[in-house]
């Protein structure tokens, strides 16, 4: 993990954690320039991504521990808003075990609730490794496919990450997203979380079953007609309006 800091003297601290095959730079472009206010942004590149492309991703807990160490080393004990997508949400679940950090408001987009799904893991691993081999053979085709789903800007970044990431990282990421650690939270802690999903997101069905049981005070927000993490890139303005609303009004949006 490598941490990037934007506007270090900002009043509120916002932590942005990207999804698989994205980067801190992508999150910066999607959110930092769109959200109003004088904020300090902490934007990590998870191992195998962005400026940490040379590192092998091993486990979400390891990524979370490195983020926690950064916060502790810089005497940061309050995060005013945490925004994380997909894999980033899995990392946040581990961060929430550190009770000496106050996470005031949390928005998690497309986060998996597969806590023990070996068959899903097998299918995802097979699919991602197959696509990875194809991307290595034809990067332009990978860019084209990613761009159709996430737009040209995000598509190119994701294709670049996909080509450069190693197979061990892919296998470990797939494992983490199909064996998710769900932290024990108080009702007050879970009330600060908003889970968001596109209505076509493959993770939505399970999330709708799990969230009311495990985090009954959390809010669930569904984006009509969007796929997994698509809202962030296809409707940047709309997503960032929600981010601004969360900053101003909290989880009651």
MOJO-V85478 format. One record per pair of residues at least 24 apart in sequence whose C-alpha atoms are under 10 Angstrom apart, sorted by the first residue. I is the first residue (numbers start at 0). J is the second residue. If there is no record, write none. Layout:
i;j
I;J
I;J
This chain:
i;j
0;43
0;44
0;45
0;46
0;47
0;48
0;49
0;50
0;51
0;52
0;54
0;55
0;56
0;61
0;62
0;63
0;64
0;65
0;66
1;42
1;43
1;44
1;45
1;46
1;48
1;49
1;50
1;51
1;52
1;54
1;62
1;65
1;66
1;69
2;41
2;42
2;43
2;44
2;45
2;50
2;51
2;65
2;66
2;69
3;27
3;40
3;41
3;42
3;43
3;44
3;50
4;39
4;40
4;41
4;42
4;43
5;31
5;38
5;39
5;40
5;41
5;42
6;31
6;37
6;38
6;39
6;40
6;41
7;37
7;38
7;39
7;40
7;41
8;37
8;38
8;39
8;40
9;36
9;37
9;38
9;39
9;40
10;36
10;37
10;38
10;39
10;79
11;36
11;37
11;38
11;39
11;40
11;77
11;78
11;79
11;80
11;246
12;37
12;38
12;39
12;40
12;41
12;75
12;77
12;78
12;79
12;80
12;81
13;38
13;39
13;40
13;41
13;42
13;77
13;78
13;79
13;80
13;81
13;82
13;102
13;104
13;105
13;246
14;39
14;40
14;41
14;42
14;43
14;66
14;78
14;79
14;80
14;81
14;82
14;83
14;91
14;102
14;105
15;40
15;41
15;42
15;43
15;44
15;80
15;81
15;82
15;83
15;84
15;87
15;106
16;41
16;42
16;43
16;44
16;45
16;81
16;82
16;83
16;84
16;85
16;86
16;87
16;88
16;89
16;90
16;91
16;107
17;42
17;43
17;44
17;45
17;48
17;82
17;83
17;84
17;85
17;86
17;87
17;88
17;90
17;108
18;44
18;45
18;48
18;83
18;84
18;85
18;86
18;87
18;88
18;89
18;90
18;108
18;109
18;110
18;157
18;228
19;45
19;47
19;48
19;84
19;85
19;86
19;87
19;157
19;160
19;161
19;169
19;172
19;173
19;176
20;45
20;47
20;48
20;49
20;86
20;153
20;154
20;156
20;157
20;158
20;159
20;160
20;161
20;162
20;163
20;164
20;169
21;45
21;47
21;48
21;49
21;84
21;86
21;153
21;154
21;155
21;156
21;157
21;158
21;159
21;160
21;161
22;46
22;47
22;48
22;49
22;50
22;51
22;52
22;153
22;156
22;157
22;160
23;48
23;49
23;50
23;51
24;48
24;49
24;50
24;153
24;156
25;49
25;152
25;153
25;154
25;156
25;157
25;232
26;82
26;83
26;84
26;153
26;231
26;232
28;152
28;153
28;232
28;235
29;152
29;153
29;231
29;232
29;234
29;235
29;236
29;238
29;239
30;82
30;231
30;232
30;235
30;236
30;238
30;239
30;240
30;242
31;239
32;239
33;235
33;236
33;238
33;239
33;240
33;242
33;243
34;236
34;238
34;239
34;240
34;241
34;242
34;243
34;244
34;246
35;239
35;240
35;242
35;243
35;246
36;243
36;246
38;79
39;78
39;79
40;78
40;80
40;81
41;66
41;69
41;70
41;78
41;81
42;66
42;82
43;87
45;86
45;87
45;90
46;164
46;168
47;160
47;161
47;163
47;164
47;165
47;167
47;168
47;169
48;156
48;157
48;159
48;160
48;161
48;163
48;164
48;168
49;156
49;157
49;159
49;160
49;163
49;164
51;164
52;160
52;163
52;164
52;165
53;163
53;164
53;165
54;164
54;165
54;168
55;164
55;165
55;166
55;167
55;168
55;169
55;171
56;164
56;165
56;166
56;167
56;168
56;169
56;170
56;171
56;172
57;167
57;168
57;169
57;170
57;171
57;172
57;174
57;175
58;89
58;90
58;168
58;171
58;172
58;174
58;175
59;86
59;87
59;88
59;89
59;90
59;91
59;92
59;93
59;94
59;171
59;172
59;174
59;175
59;176
59;179
59;180
60;89
60;90
60;91
60;92
60;93
60;94
60;96
60;175
60;180
61;90
61;93
62;87
62;90
62;91
62;93
62;94
63;87
63;89
63;90
63;91
63;92
63;93
63;94
63;95
63;96
63;97
64;90
64;93
64;94
64;97
65;94
66;90
66;91
66;94
67;93
67;94
67;95
67;97
67;99
67;100
70;100
71;99
71;100
75;99
75;100
75;101
76;100
76;101
76;102
77;101
77;102
77;103
78;102
78;103
78;104
78;105
79;103
79;104
79;105
79;246
79;249
80;104
80;105
80;106
80;191
80;192
80;242
80;245
80;246
80;249
81;105
81;106
81;107
81;192
81;242
82;106
82;107
82;108
82;193
82;242
83;107
83;108
83;109
83;110
83;194
84;108
84;109
84;110
84;111
84;194
84;195
84;196
84;227
84;228
84;231
85;109
85;110
85;111
85;176
85;196
85;202
85;227
85;228
86;110
86;111
86;172
86;173
86;175
86;176
86;179
87;176
88;176
88;179
88;194
89;172
89;175
89;176
89;177
89;178
89;179
89;180
89;181
90;175
90;176
90;179
90;180
91;180
91;181
91;182
92;179
92;180
92;181
92;182
92;183
92;184
93;179
93;180
93;181
93;182
94;182
95;181
95;182
95;183
95;184
95;188
96;181
96;182
96;183
96;184
98;184
101;188
102;188
102;191
102;192
103;188
103;191
103;192
103;246
103;249
103;250
104;188
104;189
104;190
104;191
104;192
104;193
104;245
104;246
104;248
104;249
104;250
105;188
105;189
105;190
105;191
105;192
105;193
105;194
105;217
105;242
105;245
105;246
105;249
105;250
106;191
106;192
106;193
106;194
106;195
106;218
106;219
106;220
106;241
106;242
106;245
106;250
107;192
107;193
107;194
107;195
107;196
107;219
108;193
108;194
108;195
108;196
108;197
108;220
108;221
108;227
108;228
108;229
108;230
108;231
109;194
109;195
109;196
109;197
109;200
109;201
109;202
109;203
109;206
109;221
109;226
109;227
109;228
109;229
109;230
110;176
110;179
110;194
110;195
110;196
110;200
110;202
110;203
110;206
110;227
110;228
111;175
111;176
111;177
111;178
111;179
111;180
111;201
111;202
111;203
111;205
111;206
112;176
112;177
112;178
112;179
112;180
112;181
112;202
112;203
112;204
112;205
112;206
112;207
112;208
112;209
112;210
113;174
113;175
113;176
113;177
113;178
113;179
113;180
113;181
113;202
113;205
113;206
113;209
114;174
114;175
114;176
114;177
114;178
114;179
114;180
114;181
115;174
115;175
115;176
115;177
115;178
115;179
115;180
116;174
116;176
116;177
116;178
116;179
117;174
117;177
117;178
118;177
119;173
119;174
119;176
119;177
119;178
120;170
120;172
120;173
120;174
120;175
120;176
120;177
120;178
121;170
121;173
121;174
121;177
122;173
123;169
123;170
123;173
123;174
123;176
123;177
124;166
124;169
124;170
124;171
124;172
124;173
124;174
125;170
125;173
127;161
127;166
127;169
127;170
127;173
128;165
128;166
128;167
128;169
128;170
130;161
130;162
131;158
131;161
131;162
131;163
131;164
131;165
131;166
131;169
132;161
132;162
132;166
133;162
134;158
134;159
134;161
134;162
134;163
135;159
135;161
135;162
135;163
136;162
137;162
138;162
148;226
148;227
148;228
148;229
148;232
148;233
149;226
149;227
149;228
149;229
149;230
149;231
149;232
149;233
150;229
150;232
150;233
151;232
152;232
153;232
153;233
154;232
181;213
181;214
182;213
182;214
183;213
183;214
184;213
184;214
185;214
185;216
186;213
186;214
186;215
186;216
186;217
187;216
187;217
188;214
188;216
188;217
189;213
189;214
189;215
189;216
189;217
189;218
189;250
190;214
190;215
190;216
190;217
190;218
190;249
190;250
190;251
191;216
191;217
191;218
191;245
191;249
191;250
191;251
192;216
192;217
192;218
192;219
192;249
192;250
192;251
193;217
193;218
193;219
193;220
193;245
193;249
193;250
193;251
193;252
194;218
194;219
194;220
194;221
195;219
195;220
195;221
195;222
195;227
195;228
195;230
196;220
196;221
196;222
196;223
196;225
196;226
196;227
196;228
196;229
196;230
197;221
197;222
197;223
197;224
197;225
197;226
197;227
197;228
197;229
197;230
197;231
198;222
198;223
198;224
198;225
198;226
198;227
199;223
199;224
199;225
199;226
199;227
199;228
199;229
200;224
200;225
200;226
200;227
200;228
200;229
201;226
201;227
202;226
202;227
203;227
217;250
217;251
218;250
218;251
218;252
220;252
